[in-house]
Amino acid sequence: MEAGADTLQKALRINLDPRWYGTIAEIGAGQEVARWFFRAGGAAGTVAKSMSAYDMAVSDAVYGKADRYVSMGRLQAMLDREFQLNLDRLGDERGDDTAFFAFADTVVARSYRGGNECHGWMGVKFQSHPHDEASQIILHVRMLDAEASLQQEALGVVGVNLLHAAFFLHHEPDQLVESLLDRLGTGRIEIDMIQLKGIEFRSVDNRLMALKLVQVGLSGAAMFGPDREVLQPSEVLRKKAILVERGSFRPPTVVNIDMLDSALVKFEADPEVAERDVLVLTELTMANLRAGGDDVDRRDFLARADLLAACGMTVLISDFDAYHRLAAYLAWRTDGRIGMVMGVPSLIDLFDETSHADLPGGILESFGRLFKNDLRLFVYPMLRDDEVTTVENVVVADYLQPLYDYLAGRGSFVHLDSYKPDYLPILSRDVLQRIPTEDTTWESMVPPEVSELIKKRGFFGYHRPQEG
């Protein structure tokens, strides 16, 4: 899709609006954003200063020392310094009529040798009205074009989109996010983290913005921590050993926690994990969040997010229905061991050939991708008709049993033998059905912190019993 005309119109609209005036500071990929404003004409009405600082010593002299130059910390230092300089230098002269801004990016594009990760941090700190407190938007972007020149062009377009969104869509956060890839496609740019803060975004929950990134296809995954703060996945996953449990967590039960606890003991006993920091993730897929429809119930999503936070969990939202896609996403971001935690029913579902029909090689290709880095599945038993089924006595289709036996023999399936038998009858759907009723037995089926929060916040239709 041709970017030029629409992007120039956005830049011109900003240039011709007398309200905003500020700085564009860029490190690493040229003056890609500033160039659009100068090409559009009238840039003197918008750009007080445009600058680059490619040499590390020069950059350090301006913004202070940095351990990493393409990082959120470096970006924040750039935004803070440039914004404050505008206030100090221009506030007395034009502060009554001007809303100041500072735009910055720090980026590494494709090198001549190639092979490097092409990504960067981009943000804008701005006043929406003269003398207003500052608001801020920060993005992490990955450039997906094969050529450096195309990456630079795409970066410039995203920068113009970001400034336009900050100035004209800050009151509509959903539209703001959707507009970031105007005149681009998800094949050119990925945005896997967005953080909105400041006075204009005081009512915004950034977990919903993380959800939005995945929902509209700006990223395949997004992440946030138990403190509700959004995280940049590549930085969090880097060099870690990863243990992940996929589930609905509606609500998280004692079974979910016991699955992770049991798996973690086995996972950490692996010599390949012993020298690594371990990151435990709970994953919500978009397919699960949509629950068969097109839309996501945001209140339901936030309820699950809050309950997982109460359990101290880091949450990954992904659009990866297939396990092999999740495995590939994690393996691209860490060289550490990856383990997936699941119950026997999910393992049986993995051996349903219809779930692999999207791949030319079917189930064999899917399993080849899933297990290629010695990934292991940590499998929690299932109770059915008073019989306990484990990885050691699972039965699959006759013609797939040799494949199952081969994978079991190579250690791809790890039996979680330290499970609590009393937990096996507990199912999330049963808990969910009991919460809105007078049946209080559900409270023992979830962790105490989950029960307390459900009752305090009225999640899932809970009604506090009438006194008297």
C-alpha positions in Angstrom: 0.0 0.0 0.0 1.4 3.4 -1.0 2.2 5.4 2.1 3.2 8.7 0.7 0.0 10.7 0.1 -1.8 10.0 3.3 1.3 10.3 5.4 2.1 13.7 3.9 -1.4 14.8 4.6 -1.1 13.9 8.2 2.3 15.7 8.5 0.8 18.8 6.7 -2.2 18.8 9.1 0.2 18.9 12.0 2.4 21.6 10.4 -0.6 23.8 9.7 -2.0 23.5 13.2 -0.5 26.3 15.4 -1.1 24.5 18.7 1.9 22.0 18.7 5.5 22.9 18.6 8.5 20.9 19.6 11.5 18.6 18.9 12.1 15.5 16.8 15.2 13.6 18.0 16.2 10.4 16.2 19.0 7.9 16.8 19.9 5.0 14.5 18.0 5.1 11.3 18.3 8.7 10.0 15.9 11.6 10.2 13.0 9.4 9.0 10.2 11.0 10.9 11.4 14.6 10.6 11.8 14.1 6.8 8.1 13.7 6.3 7.4 17.1 8.0 9.9 18.9 5.9 8.6 17.3 2.7 5.0 18.2 3.6 5.9 21.9 3.9 5.2 24.4 6.7 7.5 22.5 9.1 8.6 25.7 10.7 5.2 25.9 12.4 5.9 22.5 14.1 9.6 21.7 14.4 11.6 23.8 16.8 14.5 21.4 16.5 15.4 18.3 14.6 18.5 16.3 15.7 20.4 13.0 15.4 23.1 11.7 17.6 24.7 8.6 16.1 28.0 8.5 17.9 27.7 6.9 21.3 29.9 9.5 22.9 27.8 12.3 21.5 24.6 10.6 22.5 26.0 10.1 26.1 27.0 13.7 26.2 23.4 14.8 25.4 21.3 12.2 27.2 23.7 10.6 29.8 25.4 7.2 29.9 23.4 4.2 28.7 24.0 0.4 29.0 21.9 -0.1 25.9 21.2 2.5 23.3 18.2 0.8 21.7 16.1 0.6 24.9 13.2 2.0 26.7 15.5 3.7 29.2 17.4 5.6 26.5 14.1 6.6 24.8 12.7 7.9 28.1 15.9 10.0 28.7 15.6 11.5 25.2 11.9 12.4 25.7 12.4 13.9 29.2 15.4 16.0 28.2 14.0 17.3 24.9 10.6 18.1 26.4 12.1 19.9 29.3 14.4 21.9 27.0 11.4 23.1 25.1 9.7 24.3 28.3 12.9 26.0 29.5 13.8 27.7 26.2 10.4 28.5 24.8 8.0 28.5 27.7 8.2 32.2 28.5 8.1 33.3 24.9 5.2 31.2 23.6 4.0 28.9 26.4 0.6 30.7 26.7 -0.4 29.7 23.2 1.6 26.6 22.5 1.4 22.9 23.5 4.9 21.6 23.5 6.0 18.1 22.4 9.1 16.0 22.1 9.2 13.0 19.7 12.1 10.6 19.9 13.1 7.2 18.5 16.2 5.0 19.0 16.4 2.3 16.3 18.6 -0.4 14.8 17.7 -1.0 11.2 19.1 -3.7 8.9 22.9 -3.5 8.7 24.9 -4.1 5.6 25.9 -7.5 6.8 22.3 -8.4 7.7 21.1 -10.9 10.3 20.5 -8.4 13.1 17.2 -7.8 14.8 15.6 -4.7 13.3 13.7 -3.0 16.0 13.4 0.2 18.0 11.7 2.3 20.6 9.6 5.3 19.6 7.6 7.8 21.7 6.1 11.2 22.1 5.8 13.3 25.3 3.3 16.1 24.7 0.9 18.6 26.1 -2.6 18.5 24.7 -3.2 22.1 25.8 -0.9 25.0 26.7 0.5 24.8 30.3 -1.0 21.3 30.6 0.7 18.4 32.4 2.5 16.1 30.0 1.1 12.9 28.5 3.2 10.2 26.9 3.0 7.3 24.4 5.8 4.8 24.0 6.0 2.0 21.4 8.3 -0.9 20.7 8.4 -1.6 17.0 9.9 -4.3 14.8 10.7 -3.6 11.2 9.9 -6.6 9.0 11.0 -5.3 5.5 14.0 -7.1 4.0 15.7 -3.9 2.8 17.0 -1.1 5.0 15.5 1.6 2.9 12.0 0.1 3.2 12.5 -0.3 7.0 13.5 3.4 7.3 10.4 4.5 5.2 8.1 2.4 7.4 9.6 3.8 10.5 9.0 7.3 9.3 5.4 6.5 8.5 4.8 5.0 12.0 6.3 8.1 13.5 4.0 10.4 11.7 1.1 8.2 12.6 2.1 8.3 16.2 2.3 12.1 16.3 -1.0 12.5 14.5 -2.6 10.0 16.9 -1.2 11.8 20.0 -2.4 15.2 18.9 -5.8 14.3 17.4 -6.9 10.9 18.8 -5.6 11.0 22.4 -9.2 11.0 23.7 -9.9 7.8 21.7 -7.3 5.2 22.7 -8.7 2.4 20.6 -8.6 4.5 17.5 -5.2 5.8 18.4 -3.8 2.2 18.4 -5.6 1.2 15.2 -4.2 4.3 13.4 -0.6 3.5 14.0 -0.2 1.3 10.9 -2.2 3.5 8.6 -0.8 3.1 5.1 1.4 0.2 6.2 0.6 -3.4 6.7 1.4 -5.9 9.5 3.9 -7.5 7.1 6.1 -4.4 7.4 5.8 -3.3 11.0 5.0 -5.1 14.2 4.2 -3.2 17.4 4.4 -5.5 20.4 4.3 -3.0 23.2 2.4 0.3 23.8 2.3 2.3 27.0 0.1 5.3 27.5 0.5 7.4 30.6 0.0 11.0 31.8 -3.0 13.2 32.3 -4.8 12.4 29.0 -4.5 8.7 29.7 -5.2 8.6 33.4 -8.3 6.3 32.8 -6.5 4.0 30.4 -5.7 0.5 31.4 -2.6 -0.5 29.4 -3.5 -4.1 29.6 -6.4 -3.3 27.4 -4.1 -1.6 25.0 -1.9 -4.7 25.0 -5.0 -6.7 24.2 -5.8 -4.3 21.4 -2.4 -4.8 19.7 -3.0 -8.5 19.4 -6.7 -8.1 18.6 -6.1 -5.9 15.5 -3.1 -7.8 14.4 -0.4 -5.3 15.2 1.4 -8.1 17.1 1.1 -11.8 17.5 1.6 -11.5 21.2 1.7 -8.9 24.1 2.7 -9.2 27.7 2.0 -7.6 31.1 3.2 -8.3 34.6 1.5 -8.9 37.9 1.9 -5.2 38.7 -0.4 -4.5 35.6 2.5 -2.9 33.7 2.9 -3.8 30.1 6.2 -5.5 29.2 8.2 -5.7 26.0 8.3 -9.5 25.3 11.7 -9.8 23.7 13.4 -8.1 26.6 11.5 -10.1 29.2 12.1 -13.5 27.4 15.7 -12.9 26.5 18.0 -15.8 27.7 15.4 -17.1 30.1 14.1 -20.6 30.5 10.4 -20.4 29.8 7.6 -22.4 31.5 4.2 -21.6 30.1 0.7 -22.7 30.9 -2.1 -22.1 28.4 -5.6 -21.8 29.8 -8.9 -20.0 30.1 -8.2 -19.0 33.8 -11.8 -18.2 34.1 -11.2 -18.3 37.0 -7.7 -19.6 37.9 -8.2 -22.7 40.1 -6.0 -24.5 42.6 -5.5 -27.0 39.7 -3.9 -24.3 37.5 -1.5 -23.4 40.3 -0.7 -27.0 41.2 0.0 -27.7 37.5 2.6 -24.9 37.4 4.1 -25.7 40.8 4.5 -29.4 39.9 5.9 -28.6 36.5 8.3 -26.0 37.9 10.0 -28.6 40.2 10.6 -30.9 37.3 11.6 -28.1 34.9 14.2 -26.6 37.3 15.7 -30.1 37.8 16.7 -30.1 34.1 20.5 -29.4 33.9 19.8 -27.2 30.9 17.6 -25.0 33.2 19.8 -25.0 36.2 22.0 -22.0 35.1 19.1 -20.0 33.8 16.6 -17.5 35.2 13.2 -19.1 34.9 10.2 -17.1 33.7 6.7 -18.6 34.4 4.0 -17.4 32.0 0.2 -17.9 31.9 -1.1 -17.6 28.3 -4.5 -16.4 27.2 -5.2 -16.9 23.5 -7.4 -14.7 21.4 -9.5 -17.7 20.4 -10.2 -18.3 24.1 -10.9 -14.7 24.8 -13.3 -14.4 21.9 -15.1 -17.6 23.0 -16.5 -18.3 19.6 -17.5 -14.7 18.8 -15.7 -11.8 17.1 -15.5 -9.5 20.1 -13.7 -9.7 23.4 -15.6 -9.0 26.6 -13.2 -6.5 28.2 -14.6 -6.8 31.7 -14.2 -10.5 31.5 -10.7 -10.2 30.2 -9.7 -7.7 33.0 -11.3 -10.0 35.6 -9.1 -12.8 34.5 -6.1 -10.5 34.3 -6.7 -9.2 37.8 -7.1 -12.7 39.2 -3.8 -13.9 37.6 -2.1 -10.8 38.9 -3.4 -11.7 42.4 -1.6 -15.1 41.9 1.6 -13.2 41.0 1.5 -14.3 37.3 3.0 -12.7 34.2 0.4 -12.9 31.4 1.1 -13.5 27.7 -1.8 -12.7 25.3 -1.3 -14.4 22.0 -3.0 -15.1 18.7 -1.3 -18.5 18.4 -4.0 -21.1 18.3 -1.5 -23.8 17.5 1.1 -24.8 20.1 3.8 -24.9 17.5 3.3 -21.2 16.8 3.7 -20.4 20.5 6.8 -22.5 20.6 8.3 -20.7 17.6 7.5 -17.3 19.1 9.3 -18.2 22.3 12.2 -19.9 20.6 12.9 -16.9 18.5 13.3 -14.8 21.6 15.3 -17.1 23.9 17.9 -19.7 23.6 16.8 -21.3 26.9 14.8 -24.4 27.5 11.0 -24.1 26.9 8.4 -26.1 28.7 4.7 -26.1 28.2 2.3 -27.2 31.0 -1.0 -28.9 30.0 -3.5 -31.4 31.2 -4.1 -34.8 29.7 -7.2 -33.6 27.7 -5.0 -31.0 25.9 -2.4 -33.6 25.1 -5.1 -35.9 23.6 -6.4 -32.9 21.6 -2.9 -32.5 20.2 -3.3 -35.9 18.6 -6.4 -34.9 16.7 -5.2 -34.6 13.1 -7.9 -32.1 12.2 -6.2 -29.5 14.4 -3.1 -29.6 12.2 -4.9 -29.4 8.8 -3.5 -25.9 8.1 0.0 -27.3 7.6 1.0 -29.2 4.4 2.7 -31.8 6.5 -0.2 -32.2 8.9 0.5 -33.6 12.4 4.1 -34.6 11.6 5.0 -31.1 10.5 3.3 -29.6 13.5 5.1 -31.9 15.9 8.4 -31.3 14.1 8.0 -27.6 14.7 6.8 -28.0 18.3 9.5 -30.4 19.5 12.5 -29.3 17.4 14.3 -27.4 20.2 13.8 -30.3 22.7 10.7 -28.6 24.0 8.9 -30.7 26.6 5.3 -31.0 27.6 4.7 -31.2 31.3 1.4 -33.1 31.6 -1.0 -33.1 34.6 -3.2 -36.2 35.0 -6.9 -36.3 34.3 -9.7 -38.0 36.2 -12.4 -39.7 34.1 -14.9 -42.2 35.4 -12.9 -42.6 38.6 -9.9 -43.6 36.6 -6.7 -41.5 36.5 -5.2 -41.0 33.1 -1.5 -39.9 32.9 1.0 -39.7 30.0 1.9 -43.3 30.8 -1.5 -44.7 29.9 -3.0 -42.2 27.4 -4.6 -43.9 24.5 -4.7 -42.2 21.1 -5.9 -43.4 17.7 -4.3 -46.8 16.8 -2.4 -45.5 13.8 -1.0 -42.6 15.9 0.0 -44.7 18.9 3.5 -45.4 17.5 4.0 -41.6 17.1 2.9 -41.1 20.7 5.1 -43.9 21.9 8.1 -42.4 20.0 7.6 -39.0 21.5 7.1 -40.4 25.0 10.2 -42.5 24.6 12.4 -39.5 23.7 11.2 -37.7 26.8 8.9 -35.1 25.1 6.2 -35.8 27.7 6.9 -35.4 31.4 4.5 -36.9 33.8 3.6 -34.6 36.7 3.6 -37.3 39.4 3.4 -34.9 42.4 -0.2 -33.9 41.7 -2.8 -33.6 44.4 -5.5 -36.3 43.9 -8.1 -34.2 45.6 -7.7 -31.6 42.9 -8.4 -33.8 39.9 -12.2 -33.5 40.0 -12.0 -29.7 39.9 -12.9 -28.0 36.6 -13.0 -24.3 35.9 -16.4 -24.5 34.2 -17.9 -26.1 37.4 -16.3 -23.3 39.5 -17.7 -20.7 37.2 -21.2 -22.2 37.4 -21.2 -22.1 41.2 -19.9 -18.6 41.7 -23.3 -16.8 41.0 -25.2 -19.3 43.2 -25.5 -19.9 46.9 -23.2 -22.9 46.6 -20.0 -21.7 48.3 -18.0 -24.9 47.7 -16.2 -23.1 44.8 -14.2 -21.0 47.3 -12.0 -24.0 48.2 -11.4 -24.8 44.5 -9.5 -21.6 43.8 -6.5 -20.0 45.6 -7.5 -17.8 48.6 -6.4 -14.6 46.9 -8.6 -15.5 43.9 -11.7 -16.2 46.1 -11.1 -13.0 48.0 -10.9 -10.8 44.9 -13.9 -12.5 43.2 -16.0 -11.7 46.2 -14.6 -8.2 46.7 -15.1 -7.2 43.0 -18.2 -9.2 42.1 -16.5 -11.1 39.3 -18.4 -13.7 37.2 -21.8 -12.7 38.6 -20.9 -13.2 42.3 -23.4 -11.6 44.7 -22.6 -11.1 48.3 -25.1 -13.0 50.5 -27.8 -10.8 52.1 -27.3 -10.4 55.9 -30.1 -11.2 58.4 
